[in-house]
């Protein structure tokens, strides 16, 4: 089995719905060899990052930056995982009230420092909440898990 870890900061009902949509897409019944693990950044331990095959990071846009919870995970983990997760495949989903640019930039700055490999362009769900966000999140999770299953990353 390959492990896909979805690390999601979900401070609202809508962001929890989007996290669940990502997980539902990644858990597609057609995928037989991908195990899905979901946790919040605050409960994720650095050791968990060492036992995963790919990660989807989901964060809100907070003041043009990633959530404090995701930043906390990076702060607690960075030096413990730096040499051990080089090339780790990851994808990023942002729930942005504005444009998400600063959020994407802040996450990419840290993941580049870790030498992680971005496997899909960031999915930025911006503006007022729209039910179509759920479909996009579901599809994003499905694409990442399918690629992991067939060995693209």
PyMOL commands that place a pseudoatom at each C-alpha (Angstrom):
pseudoatom trace, name=CA, resn=UNK, resi=1, chain=A, elem=C, hetatm=0, pos=[0.000, 0.000, 0.000]
pseudoatom trace, name=CA, resn=UNK, resi=2, chain=A, elem=C, hetatm=0, pos=[1.052, 3.553, -0.702]
pseudoatom trace, name=CA, resn=UNK, resi=3, chain=A, elem=C, hetatm=0, pos=[0.150, 6.224, 1.832]
pseudoatom trace, name=CA, resn=UNK, resi=4, chain=A, elem=C, hetatm=0, pos=[-1.327, 9.603, 0.891]
pseudoatom trace, name=CA, resn=UNK, resi=5, chain=A, elem=C, hetatm=0, pos=[-1.438, 11.991, 3.841]
pseudoatom trace, name=CA, resn=UNK, resi=6, chain=A, elem=C, hetatm=0, pos=[-3.936, 14.849, 3.656]
pseudoatom trace, name=CA, resn=UNK, resi=7, chain=A, elem=C, hetatm=0, pos=[-2.908, 17.548, 6.129]
pseudoatom trace, name=CA, resn=UNK, resi=8, chain=A, elem=C, hetatm=0, pos=[-5.748, 20.028, 6.354]
pseudoatom trace, name=CA, resn=UNK, resi=9, chain=A, elem=C, hetatm=0, pos=[-6.404, 23.136, 8.404]
pseudoatom trace, name=CA, resn=UNK, resi=10, chain=A, elem=C, hetatm=0, pos=[-10.201, 23.351, 8.654]
pseudoatom trace, name=CA, resn=UNK, resi=11, chain=A, elem=C, hetatm=0, pos=[-11.340, 26.207, 10.901]
pseudoatom trace, name=CA, resn=UNK, resi=12, chain=A, elem=C, hetatm=0, pos=[-14.850, 26.369, 9.421]
pseudoatom trace, name=CA, resn=UNK, resi=13, chain=A, elem=C, hetatm=0, pos=[-17.648, 24.115, 8.235]
pseudoatom trace, name=CA, resn=UNK, resi=14, chain=A, elem=C, hetatm=0, pos=[-16.900, 24.977, 4.608]
pseudoatom trace, name=CA, resn=UNK, resi=15, chain=A, elem=C, hetatm=0, pos=[-13.212, 24.120, 4.896]
pseudoatom trace, name=CA, resn=UNK, resi=16, chain=A, elem=C, hetatm=0, pos=[-14.101, 20.824, 6.599]
pseudoatom trace, name=CA, resn=UNK, resi=17, chain=A, elem=C, hetatm=0, pos=[-16.411, 20.060, 3.665]
pseudoatom trace, name=CA, resn=UNK, resi=18, chain=A, elem=C, hetatm=0, pos=[-13.554, 20.754, 1.250]
pseudoatom trace, name=CA, resn=UNK, resi=19, chain=A, elem=C, hetatm=0, pos=[-11.150, 18.546, 3.225]
pseudoatom trace, name=CA, resn=UNK, resi=20, chain=A, elem=C, hetatm=0, pos=[-13.739, 15.765, 3.099]
pseudoatom trace, name=CA, resn=UNK, resi=21, chain=A, elem=C, hetatm=0, pos=[-14.159, 16.284, -0.651]
pseudoatom trace, name=CA, resn=UNK, resi=22, chain=A, elem=C, hetatm=0, pos=[-10.402, 15.929, -1.183]
pseudoatom trace, name=CA, resn=UNK, resi=23, chain=A, elem=C, hetatm=0, pos=[-10.376, 12.768, 0.933]
pseudoatom trace, name=CA, resn=UNK, resi=24, chain=A, elem=C, hetatm=0, pos=[-13.424, 11.344, -0.864]
pseudoatom trace, name=CA, resn=UNK, resi=25, chain=A, elem=C, hetatm=0, pos=[-11.783, 11.881, -4.240]
pseudoatom trace, name=CA, resn=UNK, resi=26, chain=A, elem=C, hetatm=0, pos=[-8.560, 10.286, -3.013]
pseudoatom trace, name=CA, resn=UNK, resi=27, chain=A, elem=C, hetatm=0, pos=[-10.547, 7.338, -1.625]
pseudoatom trace, name=CA, resn=UNK, resi=28, chain=A, elem=C, hetatm=0, pos=[-12.143, 6.500, -4.967]
pseudoatom trace, name=CA, resn=UNK, resi=29, chain=A, elem=C, hetatm=0, pos=[-13.174, 2.823, -5.003]
pseudoatom trace, name=CA, resn=UNK, resi=30, chain=A, elem=C, hetatm=0, pos=[-11.269, 2.244, -8.239]
pseudoatom trace, name=CA, resn=UNK, resi=31, chain=A, elem=C, hetatm=0, pos=[-8.018, 2.917, -6.376]
pseudoatom trace, name=CA, resn=UNK, resi=32, chain=A, elem=C, hetatm=0, pos=[-6.922, -0.272, -4.616]
pseudoatom trace, name=CA, resn=UNK, resi=33, chain=A, elem=C, hetatm=0, pos=[-3.394, 0.418, -3.367]
pseudoatom trace, name=CA, resn=UNK, resi=34, chain=A, elem=C, hetatm=0, pos=[-3.601, 3.877, -1.773]
pseudoatom trace, name=CA, resn=UNK, resi=35, chain=A, elem=C, hetatm=0, pos=[-4.206, 4.323, 1.941]
pseudoatom trace, name=CA, resn=UNK, resi=36, chain=A, elem=C, hetatm=0, pos=[-5.560, 7.746, 2.933]
pseudoatom trace, name=CA, resn=UNK, resi=37, chain=A, elem=C, hetatm=0, pos=[-4.515, 9.381, 6.196]
pseudoatom trace, name=CA, resn=UNK, resi=38, chain=A, elem=C, hetatm=0, pos=[-6.095, 12.690, 7.195]
pseudoatom trace, name=CA, resn=UNK, resi=39, chain=A, elem=C, hetatm=0, pos=[-4.994, 14.948, 10.026]
pseudoatom trace, name=CA, resn=UNK, resi=40, chain=A, elem=C, hetatm=0, pos=[-4.826, 18.573, 11.020]
pseudoatom trace, name=CA, resn=UNK, resi=41, chain=A, elem=C, hetatm=0, pos=[-1.440, 20.290, 10.976]
pseudoatom trace, name=CA, resn=UNK, resi=42, chain=A, elem=C, hetatm=0, pos=[-1.561, 20.694, 14.754]
pseudoatom trace, name=CA, resn=UNK, resi=43, chain=A, elem=C, hetatm=0, pos=[-1.991, 16.962, 15.376]
pseudoatom trace, name=CA, resn=UNK, resi=44, chain=A, elem=C, hetatm=0, pos=[0.452, 15.822, 12.688]
pseudoatom trace, name=CA, resn=UNK, resi=45, chain=A, elem=C, hetatm=0, pos=[3.739, 14.594, 14.108]
pseudoatom trace, name=CA, resn=UNK, resi=46, chain=A, elem=C, hetatm=0, pos=[7.006, 15.042, 12.197]
pseudoatom trace, name=CA, resn=UNK, resi=47, chain=A, elem=C, hetatm=0, pos=[7.477, 11.236, 12.194]
pseudoatom trace, name=CA, resn=UNK, resi=48, chain=A, elem=C, hetatm=0, pos=[4.293, 10.871, 10.140]
pseudoatom trace, name=CA, resn=UNK, resi=49, chain=A, elem=C, hetatm=0, pos=[5.902, 12.839, 7.342]
pseudoatom trace, name=CA, resn=UNK, resi=50, chain=A, elem=C, hetatm=0, pos=[8.614, 10.188, 7.166]
pseudoatom trace, name=CA, resn=UNK, resi=51, chain=A, elem=C, hetatm=0, pos=[6.142, 7.354, 6.535]
pseudoatom trace, name=CA, resn=UNK, resi=52, chain=A, elem=C, hetatm=0, pos=[4.097, 8.796, 3.708]
pseudoatom trace, name=CA, resn=UNK, resi=53, chain=A, elem=C, hetatm=0, pos=[4.466, 8.487, -0.034]
pseudoatom trace, name=CA, resn=UNK, resi=54, chain=A, elem=C, hetatm=0, pos=[2.773, 11.789, -0.923]
pseudoatom trace, name=CA, resn=UNK, resi=55, chain=A, elem=C, hetatm=0, pos=[1.079, 14.711, 0.822]
pseudoatom trace, name=CA, resn=UNK, resi=56, chain=A, elem=C, hetatm=0, pos=[-1.774, 17.039, 0.051]
pseudoatom trace, name=CA, resn=UNK, resi=57, chain=A, elem=C, hetatm=0, pos=[-1.523, 20.227, 2.096]
pseudoatom trace, name=CA, resn=UNK, resi=58, chain=A, elem=C, hetatm=0, pos=[-4.776, 22.151, 2.557]
pseudoatom trace, name=CA, resn=UNK, resi=59, chain=A, elem=C, hetatm=0, pos=[-4.691, 25.564, 4.164]
pseudoatom trace, name=CA, resn=UNK, resi=60, chain=A, elem=C, hetatm=0, pos=[-6.707, 28.698, 4.425]
pseudoatom trace, name=CA, resn=UNK, resi=61, chain=A, elem=C, hetatm=0, pos=[-5.341, 32.041, 3.326]
pseudoatom trace, name=CA, resn=UNK, resi=62, chain=A, elem=C, hetatm=0, pos=[-4.619, 33.987, 6.497]
pseudoatom trace, name=CA, resn=UNK, resi=63, chain=A, elem=C, hetatm=0, pos=[-3.481, 37.587, 5.999]
pseudoatom trace, name=CA, resn=UNK, resi=64, chain=A, elem=C, hetatm=0, pos=[-1.935, 36.628, 2.670]
pseudoatom trace, name=CA, resn=UNK, resi=65, chain=A, elem=C, hetatm=0, pos=[-0.043, 33.718, 4.236]
pseudoatom trace, name=CA, resn=UNK, resi=66, chain=A, elem=C, hetatm=0, pos=[-0.579, 30.056, 5.098]
pseudoatom trace, name=CA, resn=UNK, resi=67, chain=A, elem=C, hetatm=0, pos=[-2.531, 29.227, 8.249]
pseudoatom trace, name=CA, resn=UNK, resi=68, chain=A, elem=C, hetatm=0, pos=[-0.674, 29.462, 11.539]
pseudoatom trace, name=CA, resn=UNK, resi=69, chain=A, elem=C, hetatm=0, pos=[-1.450, 25.786, 12.066]
pseudoatom trace, name=CA, resn=UNK, resi=70, chain=A, elem=C, hetatm=0, pos=[0.380, 24.747, 8.890]
pseudoatom trace, name=CA, resn=UNK, resi=71, chain=A, elem=C, hetatm=0, pos=[3.281, 27.076, 9.721]
pseudoatom trace, name=CA, resn=UNK, resi=72, chain=A, elem=C, hetatm=0, pos=[3.437, 25.422, 13.164]
pseudoatom trace, name=CA, resn=UNK, resi=73, chain=A, elem=C, hetatm=0, pos=[3.787, 21.998, 11.523]
pseudoatom trace, name=CA, resn=UNK, resi=74, chain=A, elem=C, hetatm=0, pos=[6.652, 23.251, 9.376]
pseudoatom trace, name=CA, resn=UNK, resi=75, chain=A, elem=C, hetatm=0, pos=[8.293, 24.927, 12.400]
pseudoatom trace, name=CA, resn=UNK, resi=76, chain=A, elem=C, hetatm=0, pos=[8.111, 21.708, 14.451]
pseudoatom trace, name=CA, resn=UNK, resi=77, chain=A, elem=C, hetatm=0, pos=[9.206, 19.445, 11.607]
pseudoatom trace, name=CA, resn=UNK, resi=78, chain=A, elem=C, hetatm=0, pos=[11.608, 21.236, 9.301]
pseudoatom trace, name=CA, resn=UNK, resi=79, chain=A, elem=C, hetatm=0, pos=[14.989, 20.222, 10.707]
pseudoatom trace, name=CA, resn=UNK, resi=80, chain=A, elem=C, hetatm=0, pos=[13.790, 16.763, 11.781]
pseudoatom trace, name=CA, resn=UNK, resi=81, chain=A, elem=C, hetatm=0, pos=[12.708, 15.868, 8.245]
pseudoatom trace, name=CA, resn=UNK, resi=82, chain=A, elem=C, hetatm=0, pos=[15.013, 18.009, 6.097]
pseudoatom trace, name=CA, resn=UNK, resi=83, chain=A, elem=C, hetatm=0, pos=[17.419, 15.280, 5.049]
pseudoatom trace, name=CA, resn=UNK, resi=84, chain=A, elem=C, hetatm=0, pos=[14.854, 12.453, 5.171]
pseudoatom trace, name=CA, resn=UNK, resi=85, chain=A, elem=C, hetatm=0, pos=[12.039, 13.662, 2.901]
pseudoatom trace, name=CA, resn=UNK, resi=86, chain=A, elem=C, hetatm=0, pos=[13.956, 15.043, -0.081]
pseudoatom trace, name=CA, resn=UNK, resi=87, chain=A, elem=C, hetatm=0, pos=[11.838, 14.661, -3.211]
pseudoatom trace, name=CA, resn=UNK, resi=88, chain=A, elem=C, hetatm=0, pos=[8.616, 13.950, -1.286]
pseudoatom trace, name=CA, resn=UNK, resi=89, chain=A, elem=C, hetatm=0, pos=[5.693, 14.456, -3.692]
pseudoatom trace, name=CA, resn=UNK, resi=90, chain=A, elem=C, hetatm=0, pos=[3.200, 17.040, -2.511]
pseudoatom trace, name=CA, resn=UNK, resi=91, chain=A, elem=C, hetatm=0, pos=[0.274, 19.105, -3.728]
pseudoatom trace, name=CA, resn=UNK, resi=92, chain=A, elem=C, hetatm=0, pos=[-1.294, 22.230, -2.269]
pseudoatom trace, name=CA, resn=UNK, resi=93, chain=A, elem=C, hetatm=0, pos=[-4.908, 23.337, -1.991]
pseudoatom trace, name=CA, resn=UNK, resi=94, chain=A, elem=C, hetatm=0, pos=[-5.719, 26.834, -0.707]
pseudoatom trace, name=CA, resn=UNK, resi=95, chain=A, elem=C, hetatm=0, pos=[-9.072, 28.232, 0.371]
pseudoatom trace, name=CA, resn=UNK, resi=96, chain=A, elem=C, hetatm=0, pos=[-8.511, 31.911, -0.323]
pseudoatom trace, name=CA, resn=UNK, resi=97, chain=A, elem=C, hetatm=0, pos=[-10.726, 34.845, 0.404]
pseudoatom trace, name=CA, resn=UNK, resi=98, chain=A, elem=C, hetatm=0, pos=[-8.616, 37.052, -1.859]
pseudoatom trace, name=CA, resn=UNK, resi=99, chain=A, elem=C, hetatm=0, pos=[-6.238, 35.628, -4.449]
pseudoatom trace, name=CA, resn=UNK, resi=100, chain=A, elem=C, hetatm=0, pos=[-4.111, 33.078, -2.556]
pseudoatom trace, name=CA, resn=UNK, resi=101, chain=A, elem=C, hetatm=0, pos=[-0.862, 34.293, -4.120]
pseudoatom trace, name=CA, resn=UNK, resi=102, chain=A, elem=C, hetatm=0, pos=[0.929, 34.982, -0.833]
pseudoatom trace, name=CA, resn=UNK, resi=103, chain=A, elem=C, hetatm=0, pos=[-0.280, 31.703, 0.625]
pseudoatom trace, name=CA, resn=UNK, resi=104, chain=A, elem=C, hetatm=0, pos=[1.035, 29.695, -2.302]
pseudoatom trace, name=CA, resn=UNK, resi=105, chain=A, elem=C, hetatm=0, pos=[4.328, 31.603, -2.211]
pseudoatom trace, name=CA, resn=UNK, resi=106, chain=A, elem=C, hetatm=0, pos=[4.795, 31.012, 1.528]
pseudoatom trace, name=CA, resn=UNK, resi=107, chain=A, elem=C, hetatm=0, pos=[4.166, 27.255, 1.274]
pseudoatom trace, name=CA, resn=UNK, resi=108, chain=A, elem=C, hetatm=0, pos=[6.329, 26.904, -1.832]
pseudoatom trace, name=CA, resn=UNK, resi=109, chain=A, elem=C, hetatm=0, pos=[9.167, 28.730, -0.087]
pseudoatom trace, name=CA, resn=UNK, resi=110, chain=A, elem=C, hetatm=0, pos=[9.240, 26.141, 2.689]
pseudoatom trace, name=CA, resn=UNK, resi=111, chain=A, elem=C, hetatm=0, pos=[8.665, 23.109, 0.472]
pseudoatom trace, name=CA, resn=UNK, resi=112, chain=A, elem=C, hetatm=0, pos=[11.487, 24.247, -1.815]
pseudoatom trace, name=CA, resn=UNK, resi=113, chain=A, elem=C, hetatm=0, pos=[13.723, 24.471, 1.250]
pseudoatom trace, name=CA, resn=UNK, resi=114, chain=A, elem=C, hetatm=0, pos=[12.727, 20.894, 2.088]
pseudoatom trace, name=CA, resn=UNK, resi=115, chain=A, elem=C, hetatm=0, pos=[13.346, 19.914, -1.547]
pseudoatom trace, name=CA, resn=UNK, resi=116, chain=A, elem=C, hetatm=0, pos=[9.840, 18.465, -1.862]
pseudoatom trace, name=CA, resn=UNK, resi=117, chain=A, elem=C, hetatm=0, pos=[8.481, 17.879, -5.359]
pseudoatom trace, name=CA, resn=UNK, resi=118, chain=A, elem=C, hetatm=0, pos=[5.262, 19.636, -6.361]
pseudoatom trace, name=CA, resn=UNK, resi=119, chain=A, elem=C, hetatm=0, pos=[3.233, 17.125, -8.383]
pseudoatom trace, name=CA, resn=UNK, resi=120, chain=A, elem=C, hetatm=0, pos=[0.278, 19.309, -9.398]
pseudoatom trace, name=CA, resn=UNK, resi=121, chain=A, elem=C, hetatm=0, pos=[-0.210, 23.054, -9.681]
pseudoatom trace, name=CA, resn=UNK, resi=122, chain=A, elem=C, hetatm=0, pos=[-1.802, 24.478, -6.531]
pseudoatom trace, name=CA, resn=UNK, resi=123, chain=A, elem=C, hetatm=0, pos=[-5.580, 24.403, -6.433]
pseudoatom trace, name=CA, resn=UNK, resi=124, chain=A, elem=C, hetatm=0, pos=[-6.650, 27.846, -5.234]
pseudoatom trace, name=CA, resn=UNK, resi=125, chain=A, elem=C, hetatm=0, pos=[-10.334, 28.132, -4.376]
pseudoatom trace, name=CA, resn=UNK, resi=126, chain=A, elem=C, hetatm=0, pos=[-10.788, 31.871, -4.127]
pseudoatom trace, name=CA, resn=UNK, resi=127, chain=A, elem=C, hetatm=0, pos=[-13.516, 34.348, -3.473]
pseudoatom trace, name=CA, resn=UNK, resi=128, chain=A, elem=C, hetatm=0, pos=[-16.861, 33.694, -1.887]
pseudoatom trace, name=CA, resn=UNK, resi=129, chain=A, elem=C, hetatm=0, pos=[-17.599, 30.042, -1.203]
pseudoatom trace, name=CA, resn=UNK, resi=130, chain=A, elem=C, hetatm=0, pos=[-19.177, 28.251, -4.137]
pseudoatom trace, name=CA, resn=UNK, resi=131, chain=A, elem=C, hetatm=0, pos=[-20.491, 24.653, -4.165]
pseudoatom trace, name=CA, resn=UNK, resi=132, chain=A, elem=C, hetatm=0, pos=[-18.346, 24.000, -7.276]
pseudoatom trace, name=CA, resn=UNK, resi=133, chain=A, elem=C, hetatm=0, pos=[-15.316, 24.173, -4.939]
pseudoatom trace, name=CA, resn=UNK, resi=134, chain=A, elem=C, hetatm=0, pos=[-16.341, 20.750, -3.621]
pseudoatom trace, name=CA, resn=UNK, resi=135, chain=A, elem=C, hetatm=0, pos=[-16.224, 19.192, -7.094]
pseudoatom trace, name=CA, resn=UNK, resi=136, chain=A, elem=C, hetatm=0, pos=[-12.804, 20.744, -7.761]
pseudoatom trace, name=CA, resn=UNK, resi=137, chain=A, elem=C, hetatm=0, pos=[-11.467, 19.518, -4.397]
pseudoatom trace, name=CA, resn=UNK, resi=138, chain=A, elem=C, hetatm=0, pos=[-12.826, 16.001, -5.029]
pseudoatom trace, name=CA, resn=UNK, resi=139, chain=A, elem=C, hetatm=0, pos=[-11.223, 15.887, -8.451]
pseudoatom trace, name=CA, resn=UNK, resi=140, chain=A, elem=C, hetatm=0, pos=[-7.914, 17.170, -7.054]
pseudoatom trace, name=CA, resn=UNK, resi=141, chain=A, elem=C, hetatm=0, pos=[-7.791, 14.420, -4.430]
pseudoatom trace, name=CA, resn=UNK, resi=142, chain=A, elem=C, hetatm=0, pos=[-8.676, 11.828, -7.054]
pseudoatom trace, name=CA, resn=UNK, resi=143, chain=A, elem=C, hetatm=0, pos=[-5.930, 12.975, -9.436]
pseudoatom trace, name=CA, resn=UNK, resi=144, chain=A, elem=C, hetatm=0, pos=[-3.255, 12.932, -6.736]
pseudoatom trace, name=CA, resn=UNK, resi=145, chain=A, elem=C, hetatm=0, pos=[-4.239, 9.464, -5.454]
pseudoatom trace, name=CA, resn=UNK, resi=146, chain=A, elem=C, hetatm=0, pos=[-4.532, 8.011, -8.960]
pseudoatom trace, name=CA, resn=UNK, resi=147, chain=A, elem=C, hetatm=0, pos=[-1.081, 9.306, -9.869]
pseudoatom trace, name=CA, resn=UNK, resi=148, chain=A, elem=C, hetatm=0, pos=[0.325, 7.804, -6.688]
pseudoatom trace, name=CA, resn=UNK, resi=149, chain=A, elem=C, hetatm=0, pos=[-1.290, 4.456, -7.413]
pseudoatom trace, name=CA, resn=UNK, resi=150, chain=A, elem=C, hetatm=0, pos=[0.120, 4.173, -10.930]
pseudoatom trace, name=CA, resn=UNK, resi=151, chain=A, elem=C, hetatm=0, pos=[3.575, 5.373, -9.893]
pseudoatom trace, name=CA, resn=UNK, resi=152, chain=A, elem=C, hetatm=0, pos=[3.659, 8.827, -11.469]
pseudoatom trace, name=CA, resn=UNK, resi=153, chain=A, elem=C, hetatm=0, pos=[4.967, 10.147, -8.144]
for i in range(1, 153): cmd.bond("trace and resi %d" % i, "trace and resi %d" % (i + 1))
show_as sticks, trace
zoom trace
